[in-house]
Amino acid sequence: MGGFAGGALAAAVTQAGGVGMIGGVMVPEIDKELNIASKALANTTTGPAKTLPIGIGLLPFALRVESVLPVLEKYNPAIVWLFAAKELGDYAEWTTQFRKVCPQSAVWIQVGSATAALTVAQSAKPDALIMQGADAGGHGFERGASIVSLLPETSDVLNANGLENLPLLASGGIVDARGAAGAFALGAAGVVMGTRFLAAKETIVPSGYRELVLAAKDGGQATVRSKLFDNVKQPNIWPEPYDGRSLVTNSYIDHVEGVSIEEIRDKHNKAVVGEDLGFSTNIPRTLDSARRMFVLMCGLVPV
């Protein structure tokens, strides 16, 4: 949700009973969106350290840790979420630096395999791991499994290595209480939703883009994973293990039919959307409907 999930959406999700996140962007945008969230949540700091009750997502491959630290120290977010380091070993350095400057902030790290989860858990010692399944929209791992197999396998690997107390959060294809219940049954301590909130008025997204997402049906057929959606931007700055899930666009059809990347670049810009298409038409567009969804997930009212 980088560039889509800003301070307004993060604040609204927190006010609805979840934990709002600001998507990974560049440092000036991080400062701007944290300021928006801080003003919206001015009277709701939490805990003895008075943390701002939202999280901020960061892309280590695209940022320098030194440039981010002053902003985090300034706003004191409750969570710092790391995704897409060039090397798994990079997470340990980022986590060490964060804990020196903002020790009250929890560090969450997103990975996509049981092997990566064990490596990161042992080296970076995060407070939680986000397990991103292959159903996830936007950027993710070129090779992976859905959370149906990913969560249990990862849990077993961590348990076998004395890391049974490390919380796992499920990401990818979760849009309502049914998906959340399934993730909890698989052992998740929590769930993450991104594309689900592209319909929310607080999301930073052109209305035409939003309507394309809402109009799509049968998400497994209407979307596809490919590096094309980054390759149409020159250069593709994402590290090798990553690709993106998008709507099947004319650019992708051209790619399959053998049209050159140069011609495709001339015809279309990247369009990254997500996996939640076709699941539900009852998408939360207001704070009240989002709050009801969180209540359903907690099992407080019938689904």
ROTI-153275 format. One record per residue: residue in three letters; x negated, y negated, z negated of N, C-alpha, C, CB in turn. Coordinates in steps of 0.02 Angstrom, whole numbers, padded with zeros to 5 digits, always signed. Glycine has a CB too. Layout:
// ROTI-153275
AlaXYZXYZXYZXYZ;...
// end
This chain:
// ROTI-153275
Met-00041+00061+00000+00000+00000+00000-00043-00063+00000+00047+00000-00061;Gly-00106-00057+00019-00149-00115+00022-00122-00167+00070-00219-00095+00043;Gly-00114-00229+00045-00086-00282+00084-00010-00286+00081-00107-00275+00155;Phe+00023-00233+00060+00096-00231+00055+00119-00242-00017+00123-00165+00080;Ala+00085-00210-00064+00105-00213-00135+00067-00269-00169+00091-00145-00171;Gly+00099-00326-00175+00068-00384-00206+00092-00395-00277+00082-00446-00166;Gly+00078-00454-00304+00095-00469-00373+00169-00468-00387+00067-00534-00391;Ala+00210-00492-00339+00282-00494-00350+00311-00424-00356+00316-00532-00292;Leu+00290-00378-00313+00315-00310-00317+00290-00276-00380+00292-00269-00255;Ala+00227-00285-00397+00200-00254-00458+00238-00277-00519+00125-00271-00465;Ala+00252-00342-00524+00289-00368-00581+00360-00339-00583+00291-00444-00579;Ala+00393-00335-00525+00461-00310-00523+00465-00237-00544+00490-00318-00453;Val+00417-00196-00522+00416-00125-00540+00405-00117-00615+00361-00088-00501;Thr+00360-00157-00644+00348-00154-00716+00411-00175-00754+00289-00198-00736;Gln+00443-00228-00731+00505-00251-00764+00561-00200-00759+00527-00317-00734;Ala+00558-00158-00707+00610-00106-00698+00596-00044-00739+00615-00088-00625;Gly+00538-00040-00771+00522+00017-00813+00466+00061-00790+00582+00058-00821;Gly+00437+00046-00731+00379+00083-00708+00315+00047-00725+00384+00095-00632;Val+00262+00064-00690+00199+00027-00695+00183+00002-00625+00141+00072-00725;Gly+00190-00062-00614+00178-00091-00549+00105-00093-00532+00208-00159-00544;Met+00090-00085-00467+00021-00086-00444+00014-00136-00387-00001-00016-00421;Ile-00042-00170-00386-00061-00214-00330-00107-00174-00285-00094-00280-00354;Gly-00091-00171-00220-00131-00132-00173-00199-00161-00161-00094-00126-00108;Gly-00247-00117-00146-00317-00137-00136-00325-00187-00079-00359-00077-00123;Val-00352-00244-00094-00365-00297-00046-00433-00329-00061-00308-00350-00046;Met-00450-00382-00026-00513-00416-00038-00507-00460-00101-00532-00459+00022;Val-00564-00481-00127-00567-00515-00192-00522-00578-00195-00637-00534-00208;Pro-00523-00623-00146-00479-00682-00151-00406-00663-00157-00489-00727-00091;Glu-00385-00612-00119-00315-00589-00123-00300-00556-00189-00300-00541-00065;Ile-00349-00519-00216-00341-00488-00282-00326-00541-00334-00403-00447-00301;Asp-00366-00594-00334-00356-00649-00381-00287-00681-00372-00412-00703-00372;Lys-00269-00694-00310-00204-00725-00295-00146-00683-00320-00197-00738-00220;Glu-00147-00618-00305-00091-00575-00323-00088-00561-00398-00095-00510-00285;Leu-00146-00555-00430-00147-00548-00503-00119-00610-00537-00218-00534-00527;Asn-00132-00668-00509-00105-00730-00536-00029-00731-00531-00136-00790-00500;Ile-00003-00709-00474+00069-00705-00465+00100-00658-00517+00087-00681-00394;Ala+00071-00600-00525+00097-00551-00574+00091-00577-00645+00060-00485-00568;Ser+00035-00610-00660+00024-00637-00727+00077-00688-00746-00045-00668-00732;Lys+00095-00731-00699+00147-00781-00712+00216-00748-00721+00150-00833-00656;Ala+00230-00698-00680+00294-00664-00684+00302-00625-00749+00304-00618-00624;Leu+00245-00602-00776+00246-00560-00836+00214-00596-00896+00210-00494-00823;Ala+00221-00661-00897+00185-00702-00946+00201-00682-01018+00202-00774-00937;Asn+00260-00657-01030+00280-00641-01099+00283-00566-01112+00348-00671-01113;Thr+00248-00528-01070+00254-00455-01078+00186-00420-01080+00294-00426-01021;Thr+00133-00453-01103+00070-00418-01112+00080-00365-01166+00013-00467-01131;Thr+00042-00310-01161+00054-00253-01204-00008-00231-01241+00083-00196-01165;Gly+00003-00198-01297-00052-00166-01334-00094-00216-01372-00095-00129-01286;Pro-00138-00190-01416-00180-00233-01457-00228-00275-01416-00219-00192-01506;Ala-00246-00252-01356-00293-00290-01314-00256-00339-01269-00335-00243-01272;Lys-00190-00341-01272-00150-00388-01233-00164-00380-01158-00163-00459-01254;Thr-00161-00320-01134-00172-00309-01063-00111-00330-01022-00189-00235-01050;Leu-00124-00352-00961-00070-00366-00914-00041-00299-00891-00096-00409-00853;Pro+00024-00288-00900+00052-00221-00889+00064-00202-00816+00117-00215-00926;Ile+00011-00207-00777+00011-00184-00708-00057-00154-00694+00029-00242-00657;Gly-00064-00125-00635-00129-00100-00613-00151-00133-00549-00128-00025-00605;Ile-00215-00128-00534-00243-00155-00472-00281-00099-00437-00289-00216-00486;Gly-00265-00089-00374-00300-00038-00334-00359-00068-00297-00252-00005-00285;Leu-00415-00034-00297-00476-00059-00266-00506-00006-00220-00528-00079-00319;Leu-00536-00029-00165-00568+00014-00116-00644+00006-00122-00544-00002-00044;Pro-00678+00051-00157-00750+00043-00167-00791+00040-00103-00776+00100-00208;Phe-00769+00072-00050-00808+00070+00012-00809+00001+00043-00781+00121+00062;Ala-00759-00040+00026-00752-00106+00058-00771-00163+00012-00681-00115+00081;Leu-00787-00149-00051-00801-00201-00100-00866-00188-00136-00743-00206-00150;Arg-00893-00241-00166-00950-00234-00212-00923-00240-00283-01006-00289-00198;Val-00944-00195-00325-00917-00194-00393-00930-00260-00428-00946-00136-00432;Glu-00988-00291-00415-01006-00354-00448-00957-00410-00431-01076-00375-00428;Ser-00928-00407-00371-00882-00460-00350-00813-00454-00382-00875-00460-00274;Val-00797-00394-00405-00731-00381-00433-00728-00393-00508-00710-00309-00418;Leu-00783-00383-00542-00783-00385-00615-00756-00451-00644-00852-00374-00641;Pro-00775-00510-00618-00749-00572-00648-00673-00577-00644-00780-00631-00613;Val-00644-00553-00590-00571-00556-00582-00537-00510-00632-00551-00538-00510;Leu-00564-00450-00641-00534-00404-00689-00540-00430-00761-00568-00335-00684;Glu-00597-00459-00775-00607-00488-00842-00558-00545-00854-00679-00513-00850;Lys-00543-00583-00802-00498-00641-00807-00427-00620-00823-00500-00681-00743;Tyr-00403-00566-00790-00332-00548-00795-00318-00488-00840-00305-00534-00727;Asn-00367-00448-00854-00359-00393-00902-00303-00345-00883-00346-00421-00971;Pro-00304-00317-00822-00250-00271-00803-00253-00206-00843-00255-00255-00728;Ala-00195-00176-00853-00192-00114-00892-00226-00056-00857-00120-00097-00907;Ile-00226-00056-00790-00253+00000-00751-00295-00026-00694-00196+00044-00725;Val-00351+00006-00682-00391-00004-00622-00391+00062-00584-00464-00029-00639;Trp-00367+00060-00523-00358+00120-00482-00409+00119-00425-00285+00125-00454;Leu-00451+00170-00422-00503+00174-00370-00485+00226-00318-00571+00190-00402;Phe-00496+00208-00255-00482+00254-00200-00530+00239-00142-00408+00248-00176;Ala-00555+00292-00112-00595+00287-00050-00665+00259-00062-00559+00244+00000;Ala-00703+00292-00103-00775+00277-00108-00811+00311-00049-00805+00301-00176;Lys-00868+00283-00031-00907+00315+00023-00931+00384+00002-00967+00271+00043;Glu-00951+00390-00062-00974+00453-00090-00939+00463-00157-01052+00455-00098;Leu-00924+00525-00175-00891+00538-00239-00932+00512-00298-00879+00612-00248;Gly-00999+00514-00291-01041+00490-00345-01035+00416-00359-01112+00506-00329;Asp-01008+00378-00311-01001+00305-00321-00951+00289-00377-00979+00272-00256;Tyr-00903+00333-00388-00852+00318-00438-00882+00311-00508-00799+00373-00438;Ala-00934+00348-00524-00963+00345-00590-00991+00275-00604-01019+00397-00598;Glu-01025+00246-00555-01052+00179-00564-00997+00127-00573-01097+00160-00504;Trp-00945+00132-00532-00890+00085-00539-00857+00091-00607-00838+00096-00483;Thr-00845+00152-00629-00812+00163-00693-00855+00136-00751-00798+00237-00704;Thr-00920+00148-00747-00965+00123-00799-00963+00047-00804-01037+00146-00785;Gln-00964+00014-00747-00963-00059-00746-00896-00086-00772-00974-00085-00675;Phe-00841-00055-00753-00776-00077-00777-00772-00072-00853-00720-00036-00745;Arg-00796-00017-00880-00789-00006-00952-00833-00053-00993-00805+00065-00969;Lys-00884-00080-00963-00924-00131-00997-00888-00197-01000-00991-00139-00961;Val-00853-00215-00946-00822-00281-00940-00750-00281-00966-00824-00303-00868;Cys-00712-00229-00952-00642-00227-00974-00627-00157-01002-00594-00243-00915;Pro-00654-00142-01060-00646-00075-01089-00574-00056-01105-00687-00069-01151;Gln-00530-00106-01110-00460-00092-01125-00422-00068-01064-00428-00154-01153;Ser-00450-00075-01004-00416-00054-00943-00428+00021-00931-00439-00095-00883;Ala-00374+00058-00918-00381+00128-00899-00406+00133-00828-00314+00166-00908;Val-00448+00182-00814-00474+00194-00746-00441+00256-00717-00552+00201-00747;Trp-00406+00246-00662-00376+00301-00624-00414+00309-00559-00300+00289-00612;Ile-00426+00371-00538-00462+00383-00475-00421+00431-00433-00533+00413-00489;Gln-00413+00413-00370-00373+00453-00323-00417+00498-00281-00331+00407-00278;Val-00400+00562-00281-00436+00612-00241-00386+00657-00206-00485+00654-00286;Gly-00410+00702-00163-00365+00742-00124-00381+00816-00122-00363+00717-00056;Ser-00424+00840-00166-00440+00911-00168-00460+00931-00239-00496+00929-00118;Ala-00454+00995-00254-00473+01020-00320-00548+01012-00332-00453+01093-00328;Thr-00587+01022-00280-00660+01015-00286-00679+00944-00302-00695+01038-00222;Ala-00650+00896-00266-00664+00825-00279-00640+00806-00349-00631+00781-00227;Ala-00583+00832-00370-00557+00817-00436-00606+00838-00490-00490+00850-00447;Leu-00634+00898-00485-00681+00922-00535-00745+00880-00534-00698+00995-00523;Thr-00770+00865-00475-00831+00825-00470-00822+00757-00502-00852+00817-00397;Val-00768+00723-00485-00755+00656-00511-00740+00658-00586-00697+00623-00473;Ala-00702+00708-00608-00687+00713-00679-00749+00721-00721-00640+00772-00691;Gln-00797+00760-00696-00858+00772-00734-00907+00714-00731-00892+00834-00708;Ser-00910+00679-00674-00960+00626-00666-00934+00557-00687-00982+00623-00595;Ala-00873+00540-00669-00847+00473-00683-00805+00470-00747-00806+00449-00626;Lys-00780+00527-00769-00739+00531-00830-00682+00480-00830-00784+00520-00891;Pro-00638+00483-00779-00582+00437-00776-00530+00452-00830-00549+00439-00707;Asp-00485+00405-00840-00431+00416-00887-00374+00457-00856-00404+00349-00912;Ala-00370+00458-00791-00321+00499-00755-00344+00508-00684-00250+00466-00758;Leu-00321+00561-00653-00333+00573-00581-00267+00570-00544-00368+00641-00570;Ile-00266+00534-00488-00209+00535-00443-00224+00586-00389-00194+00465-00412;Met-00182+00637-00384-00191+00689-00334-00147+00673-00274-00174+00759-00363;Gln-00179+00653-00220-00142+00632-00160-00133+00691-00113-00177+00574-00125;Gly-00071+00711-00101-00057+00765-00056-00054+00742+00017+00008+00798-00074;Ala-00053+00791+00062-00056+00776+00133+00008+00744+00159-00068+00839+00172;Asp+00062+00745+00120+00124+00712+00141+00120+00636+00135+00181+00738+00101;Ala+00070+00611+00102+00066+00540+00086+00063+00497+00149+00005+00526+00043;Gly+00095+00440+00145+00092+00391+00199+00031+00347+00193+00155+00349+00200;Gly+00017+00309+00246-00041+00265+00246-00105+00305+00245-00038+00218+00187;His-00157+00275+00215-00222+00307+00215-00226+00364+00165-00276+00256+00200;Gly-00260+00416+00185-00270+00474+00143-00325+00517+00171-00205+00514+00137;Phe-00324+00580+00151-00379+00625+00169-00362+00665+00232-00394+00673+00110;Glu-00409+00666+00278-00398+00701+00342-00383+00775+00331-00459+00692+00387;Arg-00415+00805+00282-00403+00875+00265-00374+00879+00195-00469+00917+00270;Gly-00319+00915+00188-00289+00920+00122-00227+00963+00123-00272+00852+00096;Ala-00196+00970+00065-00136+01009+00056-00082+00966+00024-00149+01073+00013;Ser-00020+00989+00025+00032+00953-00009+00024+00962-00084+00102+00977+00014;Ile+00059+00921-00122+00053+00926-00195+00080+00992-00222+00089+00868-00229;Val+00121+01027-00182+00148+01091-00204+00093+01141-00220+00194+01120-00150;Ser+00040+01141-00181-00017+01185-00197-00074+01147-00229-00041+01219-00133;Leu-00081+01083-00212-00137+01043-00237-00136+01035-00313-00138+00975-00204;Leu-00078+01019-00341-00073+01008-00413-00090+01070-00454-00004+00984-00431;Pro-00058+01127-00441-00074+01187-00482-00147+01208-00474-00029+01244-00462;Glu-00173+01206-00413-00242+01227-00403-00290+01181-00441-00260+01228-00329;Thr-00278+01116-00437-00321+01069-00472-00316+01078-00547-00302+00997-00454;Ser-00256+01088-00572-00246+01099-00644-00284+01160-00667-00171+01106-00660;Asp-00281+01214-00628-00316+01275-00647-00392+01264-00648-00299+01332-00598;Val-00418+01228-00598-00490+01216-00595-00512+01173-00654-00508+01180-00529;Leu-00474+01122-00670-00493+01079-00727-00488+01117-00792-00448+01017-00729;Asn-00436+01157-00801-00428+01196-00862-00486+01244-00871-00362+01235-00860;Ala-00509+01274-00817-00564+01322-00820-00630+01290-00839-00571+01359-00754;Asn-00633+01224-00832-00695+01188-00847-00687+01142-00908-00716+01147-00787;Gly-00639+01157-00951-00632+01120-01013-00603+01050-01006-00696+01115-01046;Leu-00567+01037-00951-00540+00970-00938-00464+00972-00937-00567+00943-00872;Glu-00435+01015-00978-00363+01024-00977-00324+00963-01002-00345+01083-01019;Asn-00357+00917-01036-00322+00858-01062-00323+00798-01015-00353+00838-01128;Leu-00353+00806-00957-00355+00751-00909-00289+00747-00871-00415+00760-00859;Pro-00252+00692-00877-00187+00687-00843-00194+00685-00767-00150+00624-00867;Leu-00148+00719-00734-00144+00719-00661-00079+00685-00640-00148+00792-00632;Leu-00084+00637-00594-00025+00604-00567-00017+00626-00495-00032+00527-00572;Ala+00045+00639-00475+00059+00664-00408+00076+00607-00360+00117+00714-00410;Ser+00048+00610-00300+00059+00560-00249+00070+00594-00182+00000+00510-00245;Gly+00120+00570-00144+00131+00596-00077+00198+00629-00068+00078+00645-00060;Gly+00245+00593-00036+00310+00622-00020+00361+00617-00075+00302+00692-00003;Ile+00347+00582-00129+00394+00576-00185+00434+00512-00176+00357+00576-00254;Val+00501+00519-00173+00543+00461-00160+00601+00453-00210+00570+00464-00091;Asp+00614+00504-00250+00670+00501-00296+00660+00549-00354+00736+00517-00259;Ala+00712+00555-00396+00706+00597-00456+00695+00670-00439+00768+00589-00499;Arg+00721+00693-00383+00711+00764-00364+00637+00778-00352+00751+00781-00301;Gly+00604+00734-00314+00533+00744-00302+00492+00738-00365+00508+00694-00251;Ala+00512+00690-00408+00476+00682-00471+00484+00744-00515+00502+00621-00509;Ala+00544+00772-00518+00556+00832-00557+00512+00890-00532+00630+00852-00556;Gly+00507+00895-00466+00464+00948-00438+00392+00938-00458+00470+00948-00363;Ala+00368+00876-00456+00299+00862-00474+00286+00878-00548+00282+00789-00460;Phe+00335+00860-00591+00327+00875-00662+00325+00951-00673+00384+00844-00702;Ala+00366+00987-00636+00366+01060-00643+00299+01090-00621+00422+01091-00601;Leu+00265+01057-00576+00200+01080-00552+00143+01060-00599+00186+01053-00483;Gly+00159+01020-00651+00109+01002-00700+00088+00930-00700+00051+01043-00691;Ala+00119+00888-00659+00100+00817-00657+00121+00782-00721+00132+00783-00596;Ala+00079+00735-00743+00095+00694-00801+00134+00632-00780+00032+00674-00838;Gly+00134+00617-00716+00169+00560-00689+00170+00564-00614+00137+00494-00713;Val+00207+00517-00583+00211+00516-00510+00197+00446-00484+00280+00541-00486;Val+00174+00443-00422+00159+00380-00389+00201+00375-00326+00083+00375-00373;Met+00230+00317-00314+00268+00305-00252+00242+00241-00219+00343+00300-00266;Gly+00234+00243-00154+00212+00185-00117+00259+00167-00062+00143+00197-00089;Thr+00261+00208-00009+00303+00194+00049+00376+00183+00029+00298+00250+00100;Arg+00398+00216-00022+00466+00209-00047+00485+00136-00057+00474+00247-00113;Phe+00436+00095-00076+00450+00026-00093+00440-00022-00035+00407+00005-00150;Leu+00428+00004+00025+00424-00041+00083+00491-00075+00095+00403-00002+00145;Ala+00545-00046+00070+00612-00076+00078+00625-00133+00030+00665-00023+00070;Ala+00586-00138-00023+00598-00189-00075+00583-00259-00049+00556-00174-00137;Lys+00624-00306-00067+00615-00375-00043+00551-00406-00069+00674-00417-00063;Glu+00524-00380-00123+00462-00408-00150+00400-00385-00112+00454-00388-00223;Thr+00407-00335-00070+00349-00308-00033+00329-00356+00023+00365-00240-00003;Ile+00264-00363+00033+00238-00408+00084+00236-00370+00150+00166-00435+00065;Val+00291-00375+00188+00296-00337+00250+00345-00373+00297+00319-00264+00237;Pro+00329-00379+00361+00376-00410+00408+00442-00371+00411+00345-00414+00478;Ser+00497-00407+00419+00562-00374+00418+00569-00322+00473+00618-00425+00425;Gly+00540-00335+00532+00543-00287+00587+00509-00222+00570+00513-00317+00649;Tyr+00452-00227+00537+00414-00168+00515+00455-00127+00466+00346-00190+00483;Arg+00486-00163+00419+00528-00129+00369+00586-00092+00402+00555-00181+00317;Glu+00618-00123+00450+00676-00092+00481+00656-00030+00522+00711-00142+00526;Leu+00597-00030+00551+00574+00030+00586+00567+00089+00538+00506+00016+00621;Val+00542+00075+00479+00535+00128+00429+00604+00153+00407+00496+00102+00367;Leu+00650+00107+00394+00716+00127+00371+00756+00164+00425+00755+00066+00349;Ala+00743+00148+00488+00780+00179+00543+00755+00249+00561+00777+00135+00604;Ala+00694+00265+00542+00665+00329+00562+00698+00387+00524+00589+00329+00549;Lys+00701+00444+00557+00730+00505+00528+00682+00563+00535+00798+00521+00561;Asp+00691+00614+00493+00651+00675+00498+00577+00658+00494+00666+00713+00563;Gly+00556+00636+00434+00489+00609+00425+00432+00653+00447+00479+00592+00355;Gly+00440+00719+00440+00387+00764+00461+00375+00763+00536+00402+00833+00440;Gln+00426+00743+00574+00420+00738+00647+00408+00666+00669+00481+00766+00680;Ala+00434+00619+00631+00429+00548+00650+00362+00517+00633+00484+00509+00617;Thr+00323+00552+00591+00257+00527+00572+00203+00578+00590+00254+00509+00498;Val+00141+00554+00591+00085+00598+00607+00022+00571+00575+00076+00605+00684;Arg-00023+00616+00556-00089+00596+00530-00138+00591+00588-00114+00646+00475;Ser-00177+00538+00589-00226+00530+00643-00275+00474+00625-00192+00515+00710;Lys-00336+00479+00651-00384+00424+00645-00369+00369+00696-00455+00450+00656;Leu-00325+00383+00743-00311+00333+00795-00289+00267+00766-00257+00359+00841;Phe-00250+00269+00713-00221+00208+00686-00274+00161+00657-00170+00225+00633;Asp-00333+00188+00642-00389+00146+00623-00435+00132+00682-00429+00178+00566;Asn-00439+00180+00727-00483+00171+00785-00458+00117+00833-00489+00236+00823;Val-00393+00102+00831-00369+00048+00873-00395-00020+00849-00293+00048+00875;Lys-00417-00021+00787-00453-00079+00762-00527-00067+00771-00436-00094+00686;Gln-00562-00115+00797-00633-00103+00812-00677-00147+00767-00648-00118+00887;Pro-00721-00117+00727-00730-00045+00718-00684-00016+00665-00803-00031+00699;Asn-00680+00050+00662-00645+00085+00609-00691+00085+00548-00626+00158+00630;Ile-00672+00047+00496-00717+00038+00439-00709+00093+00386-00703-00029+00407;Trp-00660+00137+00394-00648+00188+00342-00699+00243+00345-00578+00217+00350;Pro-00721+00269+00287-00768+00325+00286-00740+00386+00321-00785+00343+00213;Glu-00783+00431+00341-00765+00488+00384-00709+00532+00357-00826+00529+00394;Pro-00704+00546+00291-00653+00594+00269-00581+00568+00273-00667+00614+00198;Tyr-00571+00504+00291-00505+00474+00286-00473+00463+00354-00509+00409+00249;Asp-00407+00471+00356-00367+00452+00414-00304+00419+00387-00351+00513+00460;Gly-00252+00412+00429-00191+00380+00406-00129+00414+00433-00191+00308+00426;Arg-00075+00413+00394-00010+00437+00418+00031+00376+00438+00027+00479+00363;Ser+00056+00378+00500+00095+00323+00527+00155+00351+00565+00053+00279+00574;Leu+00202+00307+00580+00253+00324+00628+00220+00345+00694+00302+00266+00639;Val+00251+00391+00729+00227+00409+00796+00242+00349+00841+00262+00475+00823;Thr+00189+00312+00857+00196+00252+00897+00180+00265+00970+00151+00196+00870;Asn+00193+00215+01012+00173+00221+01082+00098+00230+01088+00196+00159+01121;Ser+00060+00200+01043-00012+00208+01044-00032+00281+01034-00045+00165+00989;Tyr+00002+00315+00988-00014+00385+00977+00006+00428+01037+00021+00411+00913;Ile+00064+00414+01065+00085+00451+01124+00035+00442+01181+00156+00428+01147;Asp+00012+00380+01190-00039+00367+01241-00102+00408+01227-00056+00292+01244;His-00122+00410+01163-00182+00447+01143-00175+00521+01160-00194+00438+01067;Val-00118+00550+01145-00107+00621+01160-00108+00633+01235-00040+00644+01130;Glu-00085+00585+01273-00082+00592+01345-00147+00575+01380-00027+00549+01373;Gly-00199+00559+01340-00265+00549+01368-00283+00478+01387-00271+00590+01426;Val-00243+00430+01368-00259+00360+01382-00321+00341+01341-00199+00313+01365;Ser-00366+00303+01371-00428+00284+01337-00414+00239+01278-00475+00249+01386;Ile-00459+00243+01228-00452+00202+01168-00455+00128+01185-00505+00220+01117;Glu-00495+00111+01236-00499+00040+01256-00432+00014+01280-00553+00032+01310;Glu-00398+00055+01320-00332+00035+01345-00281+00032+01289-00308+00082+01400;Ile-00285+00081+01244-00238+00082+01187-00248+00020+01144-00248+00145+01145;Arg-00312+00001+01133-00325-00059+01094-00295-00121+01125-00400-00069+01084;Asp-00294-00123+01190-00266-00181+01225-00190-00184+01219-00286-00178+01298;Lys-00158-00127+01206-00085-00123+01207-00052-00129+01139-00064-00059+01239;His-00086-00105+01087-00053-00103+01022-00101-00115+00964-00018-00036+01013;Asn-00075-00144+00911-00111-00149+00847-00090-00090+00803-00097-00216+00812;Lys-00132-00077+00755-00117-00022+00708-00051-00034+00672-00174-00015+00657;Ala-00013+00020+00663+00048+00018+00622+00046+00077+00575+00112+00019+00666;Val+00036+00065+00510+00033+00118+00461+00096+00116+00419-00031+00113+00417;Val+00133+00170+00420+00191+00176+00376+00187+00243+00341+00258+00169+00416;Gly+00244+00270+00316+00235+00325+00271+00280+00384+00279+00241+00302+00206;Glu+00274+00427+00231+00302+00493+00234+00373+00498+00211+00261+00538+00194;Asp+00400+00444+00181+00464+00449+00146+00524+00445+00193+00469+00396+00094;Leu+00511+00443+00259+00564+00432+00307+00612+00492+00309+00535+00420+00376;Gly+00677+00477+00310+00726+00530+00318+00748+00563+00254+00699+00581+00363;Phe+00716+00549+00199+00734+00580+00136+00799+00552+00108+00679+00572+00085;Ser+00806+00485+00110+00861+00454+00074+00876+00386+00104+00845+00447+00000;Thr+00940+00369+00106+00959+00302+00128+00971+00256+00068+01021+00304+00171;Asn+00969+00284+00008+00980+00245-00052+00914+00218-00078+01015+00288-00106;Ile+00883+00176-00039+00817+00150-00055+00824+00087-00098+00776+00136+00008;Pro+00787+00081-00153+00796+00024-00197+00775-00041-00164+00757+00034-00261;Arg+00822-00089-00159+00806-00154-00132+00809-00208-00186+00854-00172-00075;Thr+00830-00189-00246+00836-00237-00300+00805-00208-00364+00909-00256-00312;Leu+00794-00253-00412+00766-00232-00476+00811-00182-00511+00754-00293-00520;Asp+00877-00193-00508+00924-00148-00542+00922-00078-00513+00994-00176-00539;Ser+00920-00073-00446+00920-00006-00416+00854+00029-00430+00932-00011-00341;Ala+00799-00007-00432+00735+00023-00450+00736+00047-00522+00677-00027-00439;Arg+00766+00008-00566+00770+00027-00637+00811+00092-00644+00802-00029-00679;Arg+00865+00098-00606+00906+00159-00610+00865+00219-00587+00969+00152-00567;Met+00823+00210-00536+00783+00266-00511+00736+00290-00565+00744+00245-00448;Phe+00704+00244-00602+00658+00264-00655+00696+00299-00712+00621+00202-00683;Val+00757+00277-00726+00797+00310-00778+00813+00381-00756+00862+00270-00791;Leu+00831+00391-00693+00844+00458-00667+00783+00503-00676+00864+00455-00594;Met+00725+00476-00662+00664+00515-00667+00651+00537-00739+00604+00476-00641;Cys+00672+00496-00785+00661+00513-00856+00715+00562-00881+00662+00450-00899;Gly+00763+00578-00839+00815+00626-00858+00866+00598-00905+00783+00685-00889;Leu+00875+00531-00905+00921+00500-00952+00992+00499-00927+00898+00430-00967;Val+01002+00506-00861+01069+00511-00833+01068+00565-00780+01093+00443-00802;Pro+01126+00593-00761+01126+00647-00711+01100+00623-00644+01197+00675-00703;Val+01066+00668-00608+01043+00653-00541+01102+00658-00493+00985+00700-00520;
// end
